[in-house]
Amino acid sequence: MATRLPSKEKIAGSNPVTRSQIMKFSIVIPCHNEEKPLPLLLDSINKLNYPRNNFEVIVIDNNCTDGTIEVTKKFQVDKIIKEKKQGLTWARQRGFLTASGEIICCVDADCQLPPDWLLIAQKYLNNPKIVAVSGPYDYMDIGYFFRKSSLIFQSIFYPIIPKIFYFLFCKPAGLIIGGNCLIKKSALQKIGGFDTSVNFWGEDTLTALRLAKIGQVIFAPSVKVFSSGRRFKKDGYFKTVSRYFLNYLWLYFFNKPFVKEKD
């Protein structure tokens, strides 16, 4: 069962934006049988502290066979788009091609957004040099120690890992979390959208590395979302962490993922 967003969590930066600061966002949600967690995400989107007519919500039906679409229709969703080609990057690409916003927001169906998520991200995206911003996952439904240690590790090391790689190897580097990132549509257009040759493992790393060649990719601890740790539970903590780490290295040095498999 999905976990509700903690009601006592507070996020800094709740000052309202002026009309001149407002951006148009497209929140893209790839879905393959997500009827259980999706309502909590959509409910959190309804509570965003941002003008509703300045963001759209796009749900990508990636061959759902459960009640995902029926659940989606109960919420204020702007577009439900079918993508027959199975895979996360195919769904993200379909969302990108469909979106009308100037910022593409990639969100996983098992996430929940803090009310000021768009406001905080916008502060970074107002900088013309920044092409994308991402932030950490706060895993709501796993043990306290792993949840806190993971959040601390992401917040401290993820922002500096690309800088270390660039310093050591003089090659642009970036790091984003695929289910919590906001990318300027113009930047995605320059790199040709999402690379559908990578289905799941390493897709976010590949996107970050490609974007880093044309602008700054920022990992900001304040751009946090709440997420499920279901993949850690399914595949094991060590195996999952190792896969993410090895895929980052392989893509950076060899331009191909370490793991190749369908999700």
C-alpha positions in Angstrom: 0.0 0.0 0.0 1.3 3.5 -0.9 2.3 5.8 1.9 0.8 9.2 2.3 3.0 12.3 2.3 3.9 13.1 5.9 1.6 15.9 7.0 4.1 17.7 9.2 6.9 18.0 6.6 7.7 21.6 5.8 9.5 22.9 2.8 11.3 26.3 2.7 10.7 28.9 0.1 6.9 29.3 0.1 6.8 32.9 -1.0 4.4 33.5 -3.9 5.8 34.2 -7.3 5.0 37.3 -9.3 3.5 37.1 -12.8 6.9 38.0 -14.4 8.5 35.0 -12.7 5.9 32.4 -13.7 7.0 29.6 -15.9 4.9 27.0 -17.7 5.6 23.5 -16.5 4.5 20.1 -18.0 4.5 17.4 -15.4 5.0 14.1 -17.2 4.1 10.8 -15.4 4.9 7.5 -17.1 2.6 4.8 -16.0 2.6 1.0 -16.4 0.1 -0.5 -13.9 0.3 2.2 -11.2 -3.2 2.3 -9.9 -2.1 2.0 -6.3 0.5 4.8 -5.8 -0.8 7.2 -8.5 -3.7 8.7 -6.6 -1.3 10.0 -3.9 0.9 11.6 -6.5 -2.0 13.2 -8.3 -3.4 14.4 -4.9 0.0 16.0 -4.1 0.0 17.7 -7.5 -3.4 19.2 -6.7 -1.8 20.8 -3.6 1.1 22.4 -5.4 1.6 26.1 -4.4 1.7 27.3 -8.0 -0.9 28.8 -10.4 -2.9 25.8 -11.8 -3.2 27.4 -15.3 0.6 27.5 -15.5 1.3 23.8 -15.3 -0.2 20.9 -17.1 -0.4 17.2 -16.0 0.3 14.5 -18.6 -0.2 10.9 -17.8 1.4 8.4 -20.2 -0.4 5.1 -20.5 2.4 2.7 -21.2 0.2 -0.3 -21.8 -1.5 -0.3 -18.5 -3.7 -3.4 -17.8 -5.0 -2.5 -14.4 -7.1 0.5 -13.2 -4.5 3.2 -13.7 -6.4 5.1 -16.4 -9.7 4.8 -14.5 -8.0 6.2 -11.4 -6.4 9.0 -13.4 -9.8 10.2 -14.8 -10.9 11.0 -11.2 -8.3 13.8 -10.9 -7.6 17.0 -12.7 -5.4 15.7 -15.4 -4.9 17.6 -18.6 -3.8 14.8 -21.0 -3.8 11.0 -21.0 -1.5 9.8 -23.8 -1.0 6.3 -25.0 2.5 5.0 -25.7 2.5 1.5 -27.2 6.2 1.0 -27.2 7.0 -0.5 -23.8 9.7 1.2 -21.6 10.3 4.2 -19.4 12.3 6.2 -21.9 9.6 5.7 -24.6 7.0 7.0 -22.2 9.2 10.0 -21.2 9.8 10.8 -24.9 6.1 10.7 -25.6 5.5 13.1 -22.8 8.2 15.4 -24.1 6.7 15.4 -27.6 3.2 16.1 -26.2 4.1 18.8 -23.7 3.3 22.4 -24.2 5.3 23.8 -21.3 8.7 25.3 -21.4 9.9 23.0 -18.6 9.5 19.2 -18.7 9.0 17.8 -15.2 9.8 14.1 -15.0 8.0 12.4 -12.1 7.6 8.8 -11.2 4.1 7.5 -10.4 5.1 6.4 -6.9 6.3 9.8 -5.8 4.6 12.6 -4.0 5.5 16.3 -4.5 6.0 18.8 -1.7 3.7 21.9 -2.2 6.6 24.2 -3.1 8.4 21.8 -5.5 7.8 23.9 -8.5 8.6 27.2 -6.7 11.9 25.9 -5.5 13.0 24.4 -8.8 12.0 27.6 -10.6 14.6 29.6 -8.6 17.3 27.5 -10.3 15.7 27.4 -13.8 15.5 31.2 -13.9 19.2 31.1 -14.5 19.7 30.9 -18.3 22.9 28.9 -17.9 21.0 26.1 -16.1 19.3 23.5 -18.4 18.1 21.1 -15.7 17.7 20.7 -12.0 17.1 17.6 -10.0 17.0 16.6 -6.3 16.9 13.7 -3.9 14.4 11.0 -3.1 13.1 10.8 0.5 12.1 7.2 0.7 8.9 7.2 2.8 8.2 3.5 3.2 11.6 1.9 4.2 13.5 1.7 7.4 14.5 4.9 9.3 18.2 4.3 9.1 18.3 3.7 5.3 15.9 6.5 4.7 17.9 9.1 6.6 21.3 7.9 5.5 20.2 7.8 1.9 18.8 11.3 2.0 22.0 12.6 3.6 24.2 10.8 1.1 22.3 12.2 -1.9 22.2 15.7 -0.5 26.0 15.8 0.2 27.6 13.8 -2.6 25.2 14.0 -5.6 25.9 17.7 -6.1 29.7 17.3 -6.1 30.1 14.0 -7.9 29.9 15.7 -11.4 32.3 18.4 -10.3 34.8 15.7 -9.2 34.5 13.8 -12.4 35.0 16.9 -14.5 38.0 18.0 -12.4 39.7 14.6 -12.8 38.8 13.7 -16.4 38.0 17.1 -18.0 34.8 15.7 -19.4 31.4 17.3 -18.7 29.3 15.4 -16.1 25.9 15.8 -14.7 23.7 13.8 -12.3 19.9 13.7 -12.1 17.3 11.4 -10.6 15.0 10.4 -13.4 11.8 10.6 -11.3 12.6 14.0 -9.8 14.0 16.3 -12.4 12.9 19.4 -14.3 14.4 20.0 -17.8 14.1 23.0 -20.1 12.3 21.9 -23.2 14.6 23.9 -25.4 17.6 21.9 -24.0 15.8 18.6 -24.6 15.2 19.7 -28.2 18.9 20.5 -28.7 19.9 17.0 -27.6 17.1 15.2 -29.6 15.0 14.3 -26.6 15.4 11.2 -24.5 17.5 8.4 -25.8 15.2 5.4 -26.1 18.0 3.0 -26.7 18.4 2.8 -22.9 15.2 1.4 -21.5 15.6 1.9 -17.7 19.0 1.4 -16.0 21.1 4.4 -16.6 18.5 6.4 -18.6 18.7 9.4 -16.2 22.5 9.3 -16.2 22.5 9.3 -20.0 20.1 12.3 -20.1 22.2 14.2 -17.5 25.5 13.6 -19.4 24.0 14.7 -22.7 22.5 17.8 -21.1 25.8 18.6 -19.4 27.4 19.2 -22.8 25.1 22.1 -23.5 24.5 23.7 -20.1 24.6 23.4 -16.3 22.9 20.4 -14.7 22.2 21.1 -11.0 21.5 18.7 -8.2 19.8 20.7 -5.4 19.0 19.1 -2.1 16.1 21.5 -1.7 14.3 20.0 -4.8 13.2 17.0 -2.8 10.4 14.6 -3.5 9.0 11.8 -1.4 9.2 8.4 -3.1 8.7 4.7 -2.6 11.6 2.4 -1.9 9.9 -0.5 -3.6 12.8 -1.2 -5.9 15.2 -1.6 -3.0 12.7 -4.0 -1.4 12.3 -6.0 -4.6 15.9 -6.3 -5.7 17.8 -5.7 -2.4 19.6 -2.6 -1.2 23.1 -3.6 -2.2 22.2 -4.8 -5.6 20.2 -1.8 -6.4 22.7 0.7 -5.2 25.5 -1.1 -7.1 23.6 -1.1 -10.3 23.0 2.7 -10.1 26.7 3.3 -9.3 28.0 1.0 -12.1 25.7 2.4 -14.7 26.9 5.9 -14.0 30.5 4.9 -14.4 29.9 2.9 -17.5 27.9 5.6 -19.2 30.4 8.3 -18.3 33.5 6.4 -19.5 32.1 4.0 -22.1 28.9 5.7 -23.2 26.8 2.5 -22.6 25.0 1.2 -19.4 26.5 -1.6 -17.3 23.1 -3.2 -17.0 20.9 -3.9 -20.0 17.5 -5.3 -19.2 13.8 -4.5 -19.6 12.0 -3.0 -16.6 
